Amino acid sequence: GKGLGEILRLTGVSPEEVVVAGDERMDVSMMQPELAQHAVCPENANPEVKDHVLAMDGVVGKGISGQGIGDAFATLSKRHGWDF
C-alpha cells in the first residue's frame, strides 16, 4: 500500500481512478479506499483477498492468474461503462 500511496501523491491521480489487482494476502494493503476505489482478483486468489475485493464491490474473475484478472477487469469496466 505504501508504494501506491506514494504514486498517487506524486502523480495527483485520485483513488477513484485506480483499479488494483491482487491474489495474495499482502495485496490487501493496496486495496484500501483511500488508495483505490476499485479492486479485482482471479478465482484462485487467497480467500481473504476475494472477500476483500467483493466487500469493495469489486470483481472476482473467472479464470486463474492473468486470465482471471483480465476477466474481472472486463466485467468491472462493463459495470462502470468504461471504454478501454
C-alpha positions as CSV (number, residue, x, y, z in Angstrom):
1,G,0.0,0.0,0.0
2,K,2.9,2.4,0.7
3,G,4.1,2.3,-2.8
4,L,0.7,3.0,-4.3
5,G,0.2,5.9,-1.9
6,E,3.4,7.4,-3.0
7,I,2.5,7.1,-6.7
8,L,-0.8,8.8,-6.0
9,R,0.9,11.6,-4.1
10,L,3.4,12.1,-6.9
11,T,1.0,11.9,-9.8
12,G,-2.1,13.5,-8.3
13,V,-4.2,10.6,-9.5
14,S,-7.2,10.1,-7.3
15,P,-8.3,6.8,-5.8
16,E,-11.5,7.0,-7.9
17,E,-9.3,6.5,-11.0
18,V,-7.4,3.5,-9.6
19,V,-8.1,-0.2,-10.1
20,V,-5.8,-2.6,-8.2
21,A,-5.4,-6.4,-8.9
22,G,-4.1,-8.9,-6.5
23,D,-4.2,-12.5,-5.3
24,E,-2.2,-12.8,-2.1
25,R,-2.9,-11.5,1.4
26,M,-0.2,-8.9,1.2
27,D,-2.1,-7.3,-1.7
28,V,-4.9,-6.3,0.6
29,S,-2.7,-3.4,1.8
30,M,-3.3,-1.6,-1.5
31,M,-7.0,-2.5,-1.7
32,Q,-7.9,0.4,0.6
33,P,-10.5,3.0,-0.3
34,E,-8.0,5.9,0.3
35,L,-5.7,4.3,-2.3
36,A,-8.0,2.6,-4.8
37,Q,-11.8,2.6,-5.3
38,H,-11.8,-0.5,-7.4
39,A,-10.3,-4.0,-7.0
40,V,-10.2,-7.2,-8.9
41,C,-8.7,-10.7,-8.4
42,P,-8.7,-14.1,-10.1
43,E,-10.7,-17.0,-8.9
44,N,-7.6,-18.7,-7.5
45,A,-6.9,-15.7,-5.1
46,N,-6.5,-16.2,-1.4
47,P,-10.0,-16.4,0.2
48,E,-9.3,-13.2,2.3
49,V,-8.4,-11.3,-0.9
50,K,-11.6,-12.5,-2.6
51,D,-13.7,-11.4,0.4
52,H,-12.0,-8.0,0.5
53,V,-12.5,-7.5,-3.3
54,L,-16.2,-8.3,-3.0
55,A,-16.6,-6.1,0.0
56,M,-15.2,-3.2,-2.1
57,D,-17.8,-4.1,-4.7
58,G,-15.1,-5.4,-6.9
59,V,-15.0,-8.5,-9.2
60,V,-13.5,-11.9,-8.8
61,G,-12.7,-13.1,-12.3
62,K,-13.4,-16.4,-13.9
63,G,-10.1,-18.0,-14.5
64,I,-6.8,-18.2,-12.8
65,S,-3.9,-15.8,-12.6
66,G,-3.8,-13.3,-15.5
67,Q,-6.9,-14.8,-17.3
68,G,-8.9,-14.2,-14.2
69,I,-7.6,-10.7,-13.8
70,G,-8.5,-9.9,-17.4
71,D,-12.0,-11.3,-17.0
72,A,-12.5,-9.4,-13.7
73,F,-11.3,-6.1,-15.3
74,A,-13.6,-6.6,-18.3
75,T,-16.6,-7.2,-16.0
76,L,-15.8,-4.2,-13.8
77,S,-15.3,-2.0,-16.9
78,K,-18.6,-3.0,-18.3
79,R,-20.3,-2.4,-15.0
80,H,-19.0,1.2,-14.9
81,G,-19.3,1.9,-18.6
82,W,-15.5,2.3,-19.1
83,D,-14.3,2.2,-22.6
84,F,-10.9,0.6,-22.8
